[in-house]
Amino acid sequence: MNYPLRSIAYIAELIHPPARHSSDALQKIHNVVFNDAESCYQNFQVVPGGAQLINPTPQDNIFSCCTILQDRIQIREEMTGIARDDFRSRVLRLAQIAVSNLNIPVFVVRQIVVRSLINPKYTVDSREFISRAVFKMDKDDFEPLQRPPDLMGLRLAYNPTSAAEGIYNIRLESYTQDPRSLFIENVASFRTPVVMNNLESLGDDFDSAYSYIEKYIVPFVARFDTAP
């Protein structure tokens, strides 16, 4: 059964040993990315300990930015509609630009966040899907709580194995902005150091975080999505 993923947020946090970044080096990065097709940011502003590259957005809940701090680089796209492959390319390109202009010898930890939505096929309310289909609960089970919760969810955590390096923390829950949609989040951490000549593995980290939802969490949801 097909469940198209509608991804609403991608965040990549690349953590490195602390380093001081000169204002000239930070400004040079903006000069490069301003005209770069894979990592274009229009605005530049200084923040404590670093700088932020920003694309203006029409609403407060939409974010397109790259924050460079003394110990990390965070690339954040929320509700911008950026494609999966485009975000992957942006992470790789920004990492290349950063290590070329800043004193960053290695990324020691990477954290990737993928947030997506899917729609169960046999219910129009994801709270009902979680409570009845997944938890096998009915209305009477909520009586001690006085009323049904406004949000229902499940959390799953996975440690690394020989087959999967990442630490995965999964949230599977109803989505308050659209009751029909089921919200899935994977916060994935990777701790194998990435050096300058192996930056391509940053893209592999993102692929692993996204694919874990696609290959394992979506089929898990499908097992419970059956006709009443």
C-alpha positions in Angstrom: 0.0 0.0 0.0 1.4 3.4 -1.0 1.9 6.1 1.5 3.5 9.2 0.0 5.8 11.1 2.4 5.2 14.8 2.6 8.3 16.1 4.3 7.8 19.4 6.2 11.2 19.9 7.8 14.9 19.0 7.4 17.6 20.0 9.9 21.2 19.1 9.8 23.5 19.9 12.7 27.2 19.4 12.0 29.2 19.5 15.3 32.9 20.1 15.3 35.7 21.0 17.8 35.3 24.6 19.1 37.0 27.2 16.9 36.9 31.0 16.6 35.7 32.2 13.3 36.8 35.6 12.1 34.2 38.1 10.8 36.1 38.2 7.5 35.9 34.5 7.0 32.2 34.5 7.9 31.5 37.3 5.4 33.5 35.5 2.8 31.2 32.4 3.2 28.2 34.6 2.6 29.8 36.1 -0.5 30.3 32.5 -1.9 26.8 31.2 -1.1 24.9 34.3 -2.2 25.5 33.3 -5.8 25.8 29.6 -5.4 23.0 27.5 -7.0 23.1 24.8 -4.3 23.4 26.9 -1.2 21.9 30.3 -2.0 21.2 32.6 0.9 20.2 36.2 0.5 20.9 37.8 3.9 23.7 37.7 6.4 23.7 38.7 10.0 26.1 38.4 12.9 25.0 36.3 15.9 26.8 35.7 19.2 29.7 33.4 18.3 29.1 33.3 14.6 26.8 34.3 11.8 23.5 33.3 10.2 22.7 33.1 6.5 19.0 33.6 5.9 16.5 33.5 3.1 13.4 35.8 3.8 10.2 33.8 4.1 6.6 35.0 4.0 5.5 33.5 7.3 7.0 33.2 10.8 6.7 29.4 10.9 8.8 29.0 7.7 12.6 28.9 8.1 15.4 28.7 5.6 18.7 29.4 7.2 22.2 28.3 8.0 23.7 29.2 11.4 27.4 29.0 11.9 28.6 28.9 15.5 31.9 28.2 17.2 31.2 24.5 17.6 28.6 23.7 14.9 26.9 24.4 11.6 23.1 24.1 11.5 21.3 23.9 8.2 17.5 24.4 8.7 14.7 24.2 6.2 11.2 24.1 7.7 8.0 24.3 5.6 9.9 25.7 2.6 9.0 22.8 0.3 12.7 22.0 -0.5 13.1 18.6 -2.2 15.0 15.8 -0.4 17.8 15.7 -2.9 18.2 19.5 -2.9 18.6 19.6 0.9 21.1 16.8 0.7 23.1 18.8 -1.9 22.8 21.9 0.2 24.3 20.2 3.3 27.2 18.9 1.3 27.9 22.2 -0.4 27.7 24.2 2.8 30.0 21.8 4.5 32.5 22.1 1.7 32.4 25.9 1.8 32.7 25.9 5.6 35.8 23.7 5.8 37.4 25.6 3.0 37.1 28.9 4.9 37.0 28.1 8.6 39.3 26.1 10.9 37.2 22.9 10.9 39.3 19.7 10.8 36.6 17.2 11.5 32.8 16.9 12.2 32.7 14.7 15.3 28.9 14.4 15.6 26.1 14.9 13.1 22.4 15.2 14.0 19.8 14.9 11.2 16.1 15.7 11.8 13.5 14.6 9.3 9.9 15.5 9.8 7.2 14.1 7.5 3.5 13.6 7.2 1.5 10.7 5.8 -2.3 10.1 5.7 -3.8 6.8 6.9 -6.3 5.5 4.4 -9.1 4.3 6.7 -9.5 7.1 9.1 -9.8 10.9 8.9 -8.5 11.6 12.4 -4.9 10.6 13.2 -5.8 10.7 17.0 -8.3 7.9 16.4 -5.8 6.0 14.3 -3.2 6.1 17.1 -5.7 5.3 19.9 -7.9 2.7 18.3 -5.8 1.1 15.5 -2.3 1.2 17.2 -3.1 1.2 20.9 -6.4 -0.7 20.7 -8.1 1.7 23.0 -11.7 2.8 23.0 -13.6 5.7 24.4 -14.0 4.2 27.9 -10.3 3.9 28.3 -10.0 7.7 28.5 -12.6 8.1 31.3 -9.9 8.4 34.1 -8.4 11.3 32.1 -11.8 13.2 32.0 -11.5 13.8 28.3 -9.6 12.5 25.3 -6.1 14.0 24.7 -5.7 16.6 22.0 -2.6 14.8 20.8 -1.8 11.1 20.7 1.6 9.6 20.0 4.2 6.9 20.2 8.0 7.2 20.8 10.5 4.7 19.6 14.3 4.8 20.3 17.0 2.7 18.5 20.6 2.3 19.4 23.3 1.6 16.8 23.8 -1.9 15.4 26.2 -3.5 13.1 23.7 -2.9 10.3 22.8 0.7 11.2 25.3 3.2 12.7 22.8 5.9 13.7 21.0 6.5 16.9 17.3 7.0 15.9 14.6 8.7 18.0 11.2 8.4 16.4 8.1 10.3 17.1 4.9 9.0 15.6 1.9 11.1 16.6 -1.2 13.0 15.5 -0.8 16.3 13.8 -2.6 19.3 15.3 -2.5 21.4 12.2 -4.2 18.8 10.1 -6.2 16.0 11.9 -6.1 13.7 8.8 -2.3 13.6 8.8 0.1 11.5 10.9 3.3 13.2 12.0 6.6 11.2 11.8 9.9 12.6 13.1 13.3 10.9 13.1 16.1 12.6 15.1 19.1 10.7 14.0 22.6 11.0 15.5 25.9 9.8 13.9 29.1 9.7 15.9 31.8 8.4 13.4 34.1 11.4 12.7 33.9 12.9 9.2 37.1 14.5 8.0 37.5 16.9 5.1 38.3 14.3 2.5 35.1 12.3 3.4 32.4 14.9 3.3 30.2 12.8 1.0 29.3 10.7 4.0 27.3 13.6 5.4 24.9 13.0 2.6 24.8 9.3 3.5 23.8 10.3 7.1 20.9 12.3 5.7 19.9 9.4 3.4 19.9 7.0 6.4 17.7 9.2 8.5 15.2 9.7 5.7 15.3 6.1 4.6 14.6 4.8 8.1 11.2 6.5 8.0 10.5 5.4 4.4 11.7 1.7 4.8 10.7 0.9 8.4 8.3 3.4 10.0 5.9 3.7 7.1 5.4 -0.1 6.8 4.9 -0.2 10.5 2.1 2.3 10.2 0.6 0.4 7.3 0.2 -2.8 9.4 -2.3 -0.9 11.6 -4.1 0.9 8.7 -6.8 -1.6 7.9 -10.5 -1.2 7.0 -12.8 -1.2 10.0 
